[in-house]
C-alpha cells in the first residue's frame, strides 16, 4: 500500500504570520497562557503525539552530558545536565536545540531522513513556567539583583567580603537568598526575566498532547548553517556539509546569535521569513490531524515541500 500523505502546507504569508504572532502572543502571556517552542527530533515523534512532552526524569533522554560542568557567575561549578522534572521551552533557540538533538543521533540524517530535526509549538499555563537554571546561575539581570541585595546587607563595593548564595528552584519563581553577617536578602527570578534576557524558560511537569499546537519539520540543514555559521560545527560535520551541498563558504545570519547577548531580540517574523528560503522546512498544525498520528516526515514527490506520512492505522 502506498503511503498516505497529510495535508499540504499552504504557502507562507509574512503578513498573516505577523498577525498570528501578535494575536497568539508567542513568548508573552494571553489569558494566562503562553505559546513557546521546544526543539527536538523525529526520533521522539510517536512519543510526543501519544504522551506529550515528558520531563527527563521519566524519559531518561538528555541532550547534555551530565559529567560536563560550567562555572557560574557565583563562582562555583554546576552540571550541564538539566533539572529532571522540567521541559525546556524557548521563543528563539528552538532551531539550535532541534538540530543539536538530531546531529547527536545521525550527522548525515539529511541523506536518509531516518530522523530529522523538529520543533514543537505548545501553549502552556503561565503559572507553570519558571526560569531556565542556566539563566539563574549566569544571567546579567540576576547578578545585578544579587549585587543590589549585597549592598542592602552592607557589603561595600570593591571590598572582598564573603556573601553566601542559596538557590532554591523548587518553585516557579526561583528564590536566591543572599546572606551576609547573619542577615539575608531574598532575590526572585521569574520566567519573564529568563525569556526576555536568555530566550529560554523551564516548564515544571509534563506538557499534554492537547497543548501541542503545531510541529515544524526543519528538513534542510542549510537553514541551520545560515543561522549558526561554521563555529557551531566540528570539522567532521563541516566536511560532510561541504561535500553534500558543494559549499565553498557558509553564509551566517549573525544577528540571530549575537544580538541576544547584547540584550536585543530577533523577531519571529524575521526568522520565519528566513525559513521560506528552504522548501524542506514546513509546519503542520495539530488541528488538521485530529484522530490521526503522523508516522514520519518525507520530502513530497514534487520536491517542493515536506509531507507528513500518516501511521498505518490511519491509512484506511
C-alpha positions as CSV (number, residue, x, y, z in Angstrom):
1,X,0.0,0.0,0.0
2,X,1.4,3.4,-0.9
3,X,1.9,5.9,2.0
4,X,-0.9,8.3,2.8
5,X,0.2,11.9,2.9
6,X,-1.2,14.5,5.3
7,X,-2.4,17.9,4.2
8,X,-0.1,20.0,2.1
9,X,1.3,23.1,3.7
10,X,-0.1,26.4,2.5
11,X,2.2,29.0,1.0
12,X,3.8,31.1,3.7
13,X,2.4,34.6,4.2
14,X,4.5,37.1,6.2
15,X,1.6,39.4,6.8
16,X,-0.6,36.5,8.1
17,X,2.3,35.2,10.2
18,X,2.8,38.6,11.8
19,X,-0.9,38.9,12.6
20,X,-1.0,35.4,14.0
21,X,2.1,36.1,16.2
22,X,0.5,39.3,17.6
23,X,-2.8,37.5,18.1
24,X,-1.4,34.5,19.8
25,X,1.3,36.3,21.8
26,X,4.2,33.9,21.3
27,X,6.5,34.4,24.2
28,X,4.0,36.7,26.0
29,X,1.0,35.7,28.2
30,X,-2.5,35.9,26.8
31,X,-5.4,35.0,29.1
32,X,-2.8,33.3,31.4
33,X,-1.4,31.2,28.5
34,X,1.9,31.4,26.7
35,X,2.9,29.9,23.3
36,X,6.5,28.7,23.1
37,X,8.7,26.2,21.3
38,X,10.6,23.0,22.1
39,X,13.3,21.8,19.8
40,X,13.8,18.0,19.4
41,X,13.9,15.3,16.7
42,X,11.5,12.9,14.9
43,X,13.1,10.1,17.0
44,X,10.5,11.1,19.6
45,X,7.7,11.9,17.3
46,X,5.4,9.0,18.2
47,X,6.0,9.5,21.9
48,X,5.3,13.2,21.7
49,X,2.0,12.6,19.9
50,X,0.9,10.0,22.4
51,X,2.2,11.4,25.7
52,X,3.1,15.0,25.0
53,X,6.4,16.4,26.2
54,X,7.6,14.4,29.3
55,X,10.4,15.5,31.7
56,X,13.8,13.8,31.5
57,X,13.3,12.1,34.9
58,X,10.6,10.0,33.2
59,X,12.0,9.6,29.7
60,X,15.7,9.3,30.7
61,X,16.5,11.3,27.5
62,X,19.1,14.1,27.6
63,X,20.9,16.2,25.1
64,X,23.6,17.2,27.5
65,X,26.5,15.3,29.2
66,X,25.9,15.2,32.9
67,X,29.6,14.9,33.5
68,X,30.3,18.3,31.9
69,X,30.3,21.3,34.1
70,X,30.3,25.0,33.7
71,X,31.3,27.8,36.0
72,X,28.5,30.0,37.3
73,X,28.6,33.8,37.9
74,X,28.5,32.8,41.6
75,X,32.0,31.2,41.3
76,X,31.2,27.5,41.6
77,X,30.8,24.7,39.1
78,X,27.5,23.2,38.1
79,X,26.5,20.3,35.9
80,X,25.2,21.0,32.4
81,X,22.5,18.4,32.8
82,X,19.0,19.9,33.2
83,X,16.6,19.5,36.1
84,X,14.8,16.2,35.7
85,X,11.2,17.5,36.4
86,X,11.1,20.2,33.7
87,X,10.6,20.7,30.0
88,X,12.6,23.5,28.4
89,X,10.9,26.0,26.1
90,X,12.1,28.9,24.0
91,X,11.0,31.7,21.7
92,X,14.4,31.9,20.0
93,X,16.7,28.9,20.2
94,X,14.3,26.1,19.0
95,X,16.3,25.8,15.8
96,X,19.5,25.1,17.7
97,X,18.0,22.6,20.1
98,X,16.3,20.7,17.2
99,X,19.4,20.4,15.1
100,X,21.6,19.6,18.1
101,X,19.4,16.7,19.2
102,X,19.4,15.3,15.6
103,X,23.1,15.7,15.0
104,X,23.8,13.7,18.2
105,X,22.0,10.7,16.7
106,X,22.9,10.9,13.0
107,X,25.2,13.5,11.4
108,X,24.1,12.6,7.9
109,X,20.3,12.5,8.6
110,X,19.5,14.7,5.6
111,X,20.7,12.0,3.3
112,X,18.4,9.2,4.6
113,X,15.7,11.1,6.5
114,X,15.9,8.3,9.1
115,X,15.3,11.1,11.6
116,X,15.0,14.9,11.2
117,X,15.0,18.0,13.4
118,X,11.6,19.3,14.5
119,X,10.3,22.0,16.9
120,X,7.0,21.7,18.7
121,X,4.8,24.7,19.4
122,X,3.0,24.5,22.7
123,X,0.5,26.5,24.7
124,X,1.2,26.4,28.4
125,X,-0.1,28.0,31.6
126,X,1.9,30.9,32.8
127,X,1.9,29.7,36.4
128,X,3.8,26.5,35.4
129,X,6.7,28.4,34.0
130,X,10.0,29.2,35.8
131,X,13.4,30.5,34.7
132,X,15.9,28.2,33.0
133,X,18.6,27.3,35.6
134,X,21.4,28.3,33.2
135,X,19.9,31.8,33.3
136,X,19.5,31.7,37.1
137,X,23.2,30.9,37.5
138,X,24.6,33.3,34.8
139,X,22.0,36.0,33.9
140,X,23.2,39.6,33.9
141,X,19.9,40.7,35.4
142,X,20.3,38.1,38.2
143,X,23.8,39.1,39.0
144,X,22.8,42.8,39.2
145,X,20.0,41.9,41.7
146,X,22.4,39.9,43.8
147,X,24.8,42.9,43.9
148,X,21.9,45.1,44.9
149,X,20.9,42.7,47.6
150,X,24.5,42.6,48.9
151,X,24.6,46.4,49.1
152,X,21.4,46.4,51.2
153,X,23.1,44.0,53.6
154,X,26.1,46.3,54.0
155,X,28.6,44.8,51.6
156,X,30.8,47.6,50.2
157,X,31.8,47.8,46.5
158,X,35.4,46.8,45.9
159,X,35.7,45.1,49.3
160,X,36.2,41.3,49.3
161,X,33.5,40.5,51.8
162,X,32.2,36.9,51.6
163,X,28.5,36.5,51.0
164,X,26.5,33.2,50.9
165,X,24.3,32.3,48.0
166,X,21.5,29.7,48.4
167,X,19.5,29.0,45.2
168,X,16.0,27.3,45.6
169,X,14.4,26.3,42.3
170,X,11.5,24.2,43.7
171,X,9.1,27.0,42.9
172,X,8.2,28.6,39.6
173,X,9.8,31.9,40.8
174,X,13.3,30.9,41.8
175,X,14.4,32.2,45.1
176,X,18.0,33.2,45.8
177,X,18.9,34.0,49.4
178,X,21.9,36.3,49.7
179,X,23.5,36.1,53.2
180,X,26.0,38.3,54.9
181,X,26.8,38.5,58.6
182,X,23.7,36.5,59.8
183,X,21.4,38.7,57.7
184,X,19.6,37.5,54.5
185,X,18.1,39.3,51.5
186,X,15.9,37.4,49.1
187,X,16.1,37.8,45.3
188,X,13.4,36.4,43.0
189,X,14.0,35.4,39.4
190,X,10.9,34.9,37.2
191,X,10.2,33.2,33.9
192,X,9.8,36.6,32.3
193,X,13.3,37.5,33.3
194,X,14.6,34.3,31.7
195,X,12.7,34.6,28.4
196,X,13.4,38.3,27.9
197,X,17.2,38.1,28.6
198,X,18.0,34.5,27.8
199,X,15.3,33.3,25.4
200,X,14.6,30.1,27.4
201,X,12.3,29.1,30.2
202,X,11.5,25.8,32.1
203,X,8.0,24.3,32.3
204,X,7.5,22.4,35.5
205,X,6.0,19.0,34.8
206,X,4.5,17.3,31.7
207,X,3.0,19.1,28.7
208,X,0.0,17.2,27.4
209,X,-0.7,16.3,23.8
210,X,-3.7,18.7,23.8
211,X,-1.3,21.6,24.5
212,X,0.7,20.9,21.3
213,X,-0.5,23.3,18.5
214,X,2.0,22.6,15.7
215,X,5.1,20.7,14.6
216,X,7.6,22.2,12.3
217,X,10.0,20.0,10.4
218,X,13.4,21.5,9.7
219,X,14.3,19.4,6.7
220,X,17.2,21.4,5.3
221,X,20.5,21.7,7.3
222,X,21.5,24.7,5.3
223,X,19.0,26.7,7.4
224,X,21.0,25.8,10.5
225,X,24.2,26.6,8.7
226,X,22.9,30.1,7.8
227,X,21.7,30.7,11.4
228,X,24.7,29.5,13.3
229,X,27.7,29.6,11.0
230,X,30.7,27.3,10.9
231,X,31.6,27.9,14.5
232,X,28.9,25.7,15.8
233,X,30.1,22.6,13.9
234,X,33.0,20.2,14.2
235,X,35.5,19.9,11.3
236,X,34.0,16.5,10.6
237,X,30.5,17.9,10.3
238,X,31.6,20.8,8.1
239,X,33.3,18.3,5.8
240,X,30.1,16.4,5.5
241,X,28.1,19.5,4.7
242,X,30.6,20.9,2.2
243,X,30.7,17.6,0.3
244,X,26.9,17.2,0.4
245,X,26.0,20.7,-0.7
246,X,29.1,21.8,-2.7
247,X,29.7,24.6,-0.2
248,X,32.7,26.8,-0.6
249,X,31.7,29.1,2.3
250,X,28.9,29.1,4.8
251,X,26.5,32.1,5.0
252,X,25.9,33.4,8.5
253,X,22.8,35.1,9.9
254,X,25.0,36.6,12.7
255,X,22.3,38.7,14.3
256,X,20.4,35.6,15.4
257,X,23.1,34.5,17.9
258,X,24.9,37.9,18.6
259,X,22.0,40.3,19.3
260,X,20.6,38.4,22.4
261,X,24.0,38.7,24.1
262,X,23.6,42.5,23.6
263,X,20.2,42.5,25.2
264,X,18.3,42.6,21.9
265,X,16.0,40.2,20.2
266,X,15.3,38.9,16.7
267,X,11.7,38.9,15.8
268,X,10.0,35.6,15.0
269,X,8.8,37.2,11.7
270,X,12.4,37.6,10.6
271,X,13.1,34.0,11.4
272,X,10.0,32.8,9.6
273,X,11.0,34.8,6.5
274,X,14.4,33.0,6.7
275,X,12.6,29.7,6.8
276,X,10.8,30.4,3.5
277,X,14.1,30.2,1.6
278,X,14.1,26.4,2.3
279,X,11.3,24.3,0.9
280,X,12.1,21.4,3.1
281,X,11.0,23.4,6.2
282,X,7.2,23.0,6.8
283,X,4.8,23.5,9.6
284,X,1.9,21.1,10.4
285,X,-1.0,22.1,12.6
286,X,-2.4,19.5,15.0
287,X,-5.9,20.6,14.4
288,X,-5.5,19.0,10.9
289,X,-4.6,15.7,12.4
290,X,-7.4,15.1,14.9
291,X,-7.8,11.3,15.3
292,X,-4.7,10.7,13.3
293,X,-1.0,10.1,14.0
294,X,2.0,11.2,11.9
295,X,4.3,8.3,11.4
296,X,7.2,10.2,9.7
297,X,8.1,13.2,7.5
298,X,9.4,12.8,4.0
299,X,10.0,15.1,1.0
300,X,6.9,15.4,-1.1
301,X,7.2,13.7,-4.5
302,X,7.1,17.1,-6.2
303,X,10.2,18.1,-4.3
304,X,8.7,21.4,-3.3
305,X,7.8,20.7,0.4
306,X,7.8,18.2,3.1
307,X,4.8,15.9,3.7
308,X,3.6,14.1,6.8
309,X,3.1,10.3,6.3
310,X,0.3,9.0,8.5
311,X,0.6,5.9,10.6
312,X,-0.6,2.7,9.1
313,X,-3.7,2.6,11.2
314,X,-4.8,5.8,9.7
315,X,-4.4,4.8,6.0
316,X,-7.8,3.2,5.6
